[in-house]
Amino acid sequence: MQKFLEKFKRKPLLFLLPSASVLLLLFLLFFHSQQDADQAFSKYTSELFRQEISGNTITLHYTLKNPEKYGIKNAPISYGQCTTDPELVRSSVDAERTRLRSYNRTSLSKDNRLTYDVLNDYLNSAYDLSPYTLYDEPLAPLTGTQSQLPVILSEYRFYEISDIENYLQLLTKTPEYFRSILNFEHTKSESGLFMASYTADSIIKECRDFINLKESNYLYSSFVERLEELASAKDGVLTEKQREAYTRQNNVYIKKYIFPAYEQLISGLSELRSSGKNNNGLCYLPNGRTYYKYLIRSETGSSRSIAELQNLANTQILSDLTVMQRVLTGDSSSASSSITSDIFSPQGTLLTESDPEKILSTLSGKITKDFPPYPQIHTQIKYVQKSMEDYLSPAFYMIPAIDNTSENVIYINNGHLTDNLSLFTTLAHEGYPGHLYQNVYYASLHPDPIRCVLNYGGYTEGWATYSEMMSYYFSTLTKEQATLFQRNSSVILGLYALADMGIHYDGWKLADAAAFFHTYGITDDATIEDIYDLIIADPANYLKYYIGYLEFLELKKNAVDKWGDNFTQMRFHKAVLDVGPASFDVIQKYVFK
């Protein structure tokens, strides 16, 4: 070895210098080339980000606390519009794809290549769906605009006095926005794509109940609370006289703009309710199966065929039922006597803790070993107004602005959470290690802002469902109890997913769905009809939860196979969380790169 080194020592320095100079020059050229490419790409994504969030006041305010720091000033006050022209949507998406592909992906840094790949995937999915613009549905039970808008308005934060004034101005735009939704529904009707009459009836009733809240409506009380929060956060910024004046103005605007907008929606839907041509699944519409395939791809982030997804779901359900049977009949480790034979009944006595804040504290402590650390935050628990419990989800997490992730809100719907075990697992889904944790952790990585406005429901809801399933084992249940209830929860969600595909792709009608559920011991026909109606009104909604969950399980299996003894829960969780919301093809590519 010494002679080998000496051989190179004896080479004249003069011969080495030109080689070193060339290498240095090549490195500098490459470095500056990549630097220039990254700067140009970052400029592009920043422009796209500003463009995407500036056209909608709700999106802008919920995404950024300080928009001026991102170069956004004097954005128009607007809810945006419902577009009815598929060709306009298609050409717009195609133009954006062309713009994206003008950048040389190979010249970008690793982080920018990831952003490029996610954005390219997102635009491809949007392009595939664009011919089916009128198949979309802004009004759906639980998840539609009529359900979500009041909650979104009630959580519109006031950081400055200008936010109050923007909010009040936004209220005046509500009738105009609802008119654009009704225009969209009229165009759907003319195209033979209007919703089922019973779905319209459900939404009409929901709107009527919202109006009937009158002065007890939470848009009144939440406004006063937000004024108080601003006044206490910034001493002297609001005088008592100003607070009274703003409160009076809000009261007038709710009566003048919000309630009439909902009346307008009732009137419009009543006029259209009988115009629908199809009360069954999407496959009964022209090109409905093709649309459903693209919708599943968009909603779940999975590129598997429907047949593959059905096989994946059936395999998981069989596995879950087999494990449950083993727990219930096992000799040496049989289930506790406190587990009832009716696995579908509430199990409220199993957990004693019912305080949401204490449950969140317990959950946050349980994840420190197997999940990467996250910044300190504050979480506020709020409750859905009793009169609106039937129309909102069991719980939901309000995603904070990307530049203000320290303040978080989780809503609990007591009308849907009937026992402490449900509360515990739901708070895992919405809190730790579910939505709240995933959002706060990802924001701490400071990703390109455009990533935060790309919707990947399969990732976000799949992760939250994965978290919910893990949480059974974080509770005080015995291992046998936890296994039984977790597997049962997985089975129920799997059955909903199979029913979704059966109804919208295979053409099941209510009798077919009932026969399917009866096979698995679910025999309450009223419950089955409710499930059927929800699936008809909101195609693929259950799939983003269940298929997303299964894709995370498949990723974990792959990680165990590829990493072998180097696999740990922490390594796996960090890998998928660091990639962030994306399709599962992209996640697979970067986790195992």
N, C-alpha and C positions, 0 to 999 in steps of 0.2 A: 504493500500500500504506500510505503514511504517513497519507493522508487517511482510509483505511478504519479504521486503528487509532484515529486521533483521534476519529472518529465515536463509537466506543465509550467513549473516555475521557471525553467530555462527558456521558455518561449519568449521572444522579444516582446516587450510591452507595446512596441509600435504596431505589431500585428493584431493585438487585442483591441486597441482603441477604436479603430474603424468599426469592428463588429459590435462593440458596446454602444457606439454612437448610433448605429443603424437600429439596434434593438430598442434603444431609448427613444429614438425618433418614431419608430413604429408604435411603441407603447403610447407615446404622447398623442399621435394621430388617432389611434383607436380610442384613447381616453376622451379626447375632445369630441370625436365623432359621436361616441355614446352619450357624452354629456349634452351635446347639442340635440341629439335625438330625444333624450329624456326630457329636456327642457321644452322642446316643441310639443311632445306628447302631453306633458303635464299642463301646458298652456291650453291645449285642445280639450282635455278632460275638465279643466277648470271652467272653460267657456261653456261646455255642454252642461256641467253642473248648474251654473248660473241660469242658463236657458231653461233647464228642466224645472227648477224650483221657483223661478220668478213669475211664472204665469198663473200661479195659484197661491193666494195669500195663506191659506191653511197649510199647504205644503211648506212654504217658505218659513212661516213662523214656527212650525213644529220641527223643522230641520235645523234652523239657525236662530240662536239667541241674538247674535250680533251680525246681521247680514252685511253691514257696511265693511266689516273686516274681510269679507270675501268679495268685495267689489260690487255689492248690490245696493243701490240707492234708489229711493223713490219708485219702488216697484208698484204697479197698479193694484188697486184693491179689487180682487176678483176671486170667485170660486173656480174659474175656468169654464169650459164648455164641453158638452157631450158631442163628439164628432159622429156624424151619420154617414160620411162618405168613405167607404172602404178603400177606394183608389187613392184618395188623399192620404190616408194613413199608410198605405203600402208605399207610395212614392216618397213620403217623408222618412219612413224607416229605411228604405233602400238608399236614399241620399246620405243618411247617417252612416250606413254600412260602408258606402263608398268613401266617405270622409275618413272613417276609422282605418280602412285598409290602405289609405294613402301613406300611413306610417309603417316603416319597416320594423316589424316585430322583433327580428333577430338583433336589431341594434339597441334594444331597450334593456334596462336593468331588470332584474328578476321581479321586483315588485310591480314595475310597469308592464312587464309581460303578463303577469297575473291579471292586472286590471284590463289589459287588452283582451285576454282570452275570455274573461267574464263578460265584458261588454260585447264582444263579438258573439258569444253564445246567446246573450240576452236579446240582441238585435235580430239574430237568426230566428229565434223563437217568436219574436214580435212580428217578423216578416211573414212567417208561416201562418200566424193567426190573423193577419191584416185583412184577408178577403172575407173573414167571418166577423167583422166589426159589429154587425147588427145582431149577432148571436150572443153577444155579451149582455149582461143584465145588471144595471146599476141598482135596481130595487130587488132585494131578496130578503126573506125573513132572517133575522139575527145579524146578517152581515151587510145588508143594503144601506144605501145613503140615508134613508128615512130613519133607520135605527142608529147609525153611527154618528150622524151629524150633530145631534143634540149633545152627545157626550163629548165630541171633539170641541164643540163651541164652549161647553162648560169647563173644559180644561185648557182653554186658550189663555196662556199666562200673560200677565201684565208686568213687564220688566221696567217699562217707562210709561209716562203719560201718553206718548204717541201710540203705544200699543192699545190703550183704551180707545182712543179715537179711531184707530184702524179697525178695531173689533166692531165698534158701533157702526162704522161705515159698511163693514162687511155684512152686518145684519140686513142692511137695506138692499143688498144684492141677492138675498135669498129667493124672493119670488122669481127674479130673472133666471137664477140657476135652476130652480125647479121647472121653469118653463122649458129650459133646454133639455132637461131630463124627459119631460112629457113629449117634446118634439122628437126625441130619440125613440120613445115608446110608440108614438104615432107612426114613425117610419118603420119600426119593427112590425107593427100591426099591418101596415100596407104590404109588407114583404112576407106576411104569413108567419111571423116569428114571435108574436106576442105571447106572454106568459099564460100559464093555465089559469082558468077562471078562479079556481079555489085559492091559488097563490095571490091573485089580485085581491080577493076578498080578505085574505089574511093581512095584507099590507094596508088595505083601506081601514080595517078595524084597528090596526096598530096606530095609524095616523090619527084616527078619531080619539083613541084613548089618550094619545099625547096631547091633543088639543084640550081634552076634557080635564086635564090637570089644572088648567087655568092658573090662578095665582100661586098654586103650590108647585108649579113646574120648577125643576131645579135650575133652569136658566136664570131665574130670578135670584135665588139664594146663592148660587155659585158666583154670580157677578159681584155681589156684596162681599163675599169671602175673598175674592181676588183683589178687590179694592183694598180690603183690610191688610192682605198680605203685602201689597205694594207699599202701603202707608207705613207698616211696621218695618219693612226691609229698608226703606229710604225715608228716614225721618224728615218731615217737612215738605216732601214732594207733593203731597195732596192735602189741601185744606179740607176742613169739614164741609165747607160750602161747596167745594168742587165735588166731593164724594156724593153729596146729596143731589147735585145737578146731574152727574153722570148716572146715578141710580135712577132718577126720574126718566132720563133719556132712554136708558136700557128698558125700563118698564113699558114705555111708549112703543119702542121699536119691536119688542116681542109681540105686542098686540097688533101692531101695524104691519109688520113684515113676516115674522116667523109663523104665527098661527095662520094668517091668510095663505102663506106658501103651502102649508100642509092641507088647508082647505082646497087649494088649487089642485094639489096632488090627488086628493080624494075624488074631486070632480072629474079630473082627467082619466083616472083609472076606472072609475065607475062607467064612464063613457066607452072605454075600450075593453072592459072585462070579458065581454062575450066574443071578442074578435079573434081570439087565439084559435089556431087551427090544430093545436096539439096539446093534449093534457098528459102526455106520456114522455118517455125519455128522448134524448137528443137524436137517437138513431132514426126516429120517425120524421125528422126534418130533412129537407134536401141537403145532401152531403153531411148529414149530422154525424155519422161515424168518423169521417175524416176530421171534422172540427173537433170532436171529442178527443181524438188521438193527439192533436196539437195542443188542446187544452190541458190534457194530462201532462204532457211534456213540459208545458209552461208552469203549471201549478205544482208539480212534484219535483221538477228538476231531474227526473229519471228518464233515460233514453230507452228503457226497456219497452218491448211491445206489450200490448194489452194482454195477450196470451201469457207472456212471461210474468207480468205483474200478477195475474190471476194465479199462476202456478206458485209464485213466491208467497203470496198471501195464504193460499191453501196449505202450503208446506209449513208455514209458521203457525197457523191455526192448529194443524194436526199435532205439531210439536208441543204447543201450549196445552192442548187438551190431554195429551199423553202425560205430561208432567203433572197436571192437576189430578189426573186419575191416580197417579203414583202417590201423590201426597195424601189423597183422601183414603186410599186403601192400604197404604204402607203399614208394615207390622212394627218395625223398630222405631220409625220416626213418624208416627201417625200425627195427623193434625190435632190441634188442641180442641177440646170439647166446646170451646167458645165459638168455633167456626160453625155456622149453621149449614144445613144441607142445601138450603136455598141460596145459592151463590149470587143471585140477582137482588137480594134484599139488602137494605141499608145495614151497615155494620158499625153503627155509632158508638157502641160500647167498647170497641176495641182500643180506641185512643181516648185519653182523658183531656188532652190539651185542646182548647178551642180558641185561644187568643192568637190571632193571625201574626201579630208582631213577635210573639214568643216562638211561634212555629218558624217564621222566617229566620229568626236568630239561631234556632236549632239547625235548620237546613244550611245556613251559611257556615256554621261550624263543622258540619259533616263533610263538606266538600274540600276542605283544605288539603287533604292528603292526595287526592286523585285529580284535582283540577288546578290549573295555573292560577296564581294570585291575581287579584283585581283591585282597582282603586277603592278607597273609602267613599261611601255614598250615603245618602239619606233616602229612606223609602217611606212614603205616606200611604196608609191603607184608607181607601174610601169605599162607600157602599152604594150600590145601585138603588135608586129610589124605588120603594116597594111597588108603586103603581106601574113601573116599567120593567119589573123583573121578568115577566113573561116574554119580553121582546129583546132581551140582551143575553149574551153568553154567560156561563157560570162565573167567569172571571176574565179580566183582560188587563194587560199591561200597557200603559201609555208610554210609547217610545219617546225618550227625551231628545232635545236638540243635541246635535253632535258636538256642539261647543258648550254644552251645559249638562253633562251626563251625571252630575252629582245629585240632581234632584229627580226622584223617580216616584211614580204613582201606580199602584195596583188597585183595581176595582174588584170588589167581591159582590157577587149576586147571591144573597141568602136564599132566594127563591129556588135556586138550583142545587145548592150545596146542603144536603140533608143530614150529613154526619161528619164527624171529626176526621175520619180517614179520608173522605173526599176533599175536605178542606186542606188537609196536609199535602196530599198529592197534587192538588190544584195549585197550591202555593209553590210547590216545587216546579211545576210547569211554567207558571208566570214569573216566579222569582229565582230561587237558587236550586239547581244550576241551570234553570230554564231561560226564558226570554230576558229577564232583567240582567242576569249574570252574563249571558252571551253578548248582549248589546253593550254593556259597560266594558267588558273585557275587550271586545273588538274595537271599540272607540279608543281605548287606551293604546292601541297599536298605531293610531293616527293613519288610517288607510286613506287612499285617495277619496275625497268627498263624494265622487260620482258613485262609488261602491255603495254608499249609504242610501241611495235613492233607487237602486235596482232591486226589485221585489223578487225574492226567491223563497216562496212559501214552503217548498219542500224542505229546504235547509232549516229555516227558522222554526217552523212548526214540527218538523221531524226531530230537530234537536230538543225542543221543549217536551215532546212526547217521550223521547229517549230519557230525558231527565226525570219526567214524571214516573216512568217505569222503574228507574233506579231508586226513586225516593221511597218506595215500599220497604226497601232494605235499610233505609236510613231511620225508619220509624221504630217504635218500641214493640212492634209485632214480633212474634217468634219467626224463625226462618221459614217454618212450614206455612204459617199464616201469610207472611209476606209473599211467598212463592205463589200460593193459591190466588190471592187477590190481584197480584200483578199479572199473572198469566190470564186470569179471567178478564181483566181490563183490556189486555192485548187482544183476546179473542173477540170481545164485543166490538172493538174498533176495527178489527179485521173483517168481521161480518158486515159492518157498515160499508167498508171499502169494497168488498165483493158485491154488495147490493148496488152500490154506485155504478160499478162497471156492468153489472147485470142489467140494470135499468136503462142506462144510457148507451150501452154498446150492444148488448145482447137482446134488448127489447123487452125485458120483463115488464109486465103490468102488475097492478096491485096484488092480484091473486098469486102470481108467480113469486113476488117478494114475500108474501105471507107464507107460502109453502116452504120457501128457503129458510126463513127464520124459525118456522115450526120444527124443522129438522134439528135445530140446535136448542130446542126447548123454550124458545121465546114465543109464547102463544097468545099474548094479549093483543088482540086485533086492533084496538084503538091506538096502542103504542106503535104497532107496525105501520099503521096508516100515517101517523105523525112522522115517522122516520121516512117513509116513502115520499110524503109531501115535501119534506126538507130536502131530500136528495133531488127531487124533480126541480125544485126552485133554485138550487145552488150546486150545479154539477161539479164534481171533482173536489168539493170542499173537504170531505172526509179523507180523500186520498192524500192530500198534502201532509196530513198528520200521520197517517198509517204508512204510506209508501215512503215518506221521508224517514220515518222511524226505522223501517226495514232496511232502507239503504244505509243508514248509519250502522245497523247491525252487520250488514254485509261488509262494509268498510272495516269494521272491527275484526271480523273473521279474516279478511285479507291481511290486516296488520299483524295478527297473531301468526299467520302462515309465513309472511315475509320477514318479520322481525325476530321470530323465534324467541330465544331467551332474552332478547333485548326489548321485548314488548313489555310495556307497563301501561296502566290506565292513564297515568299522567302524560306519558308520551303521546298516546293516541288522542286524548282530549285536546292537548295543546296543538297537535298537528291539524286537526279539523277546525279548531277555533281560529287558528292563525290564518288559514286560507280564507275564512269568512264566508258569508252567503254567496253561493254559486251553485251551478248544476253539479250533479254527482260525478259526471265525467271529468269536469274540471277539478273537482276536489280529489278524485282518485289520482289524477295526473300529478298534482302538486304534493299530495301527502306521501306518495311513493316515488318521488323524483330522485 
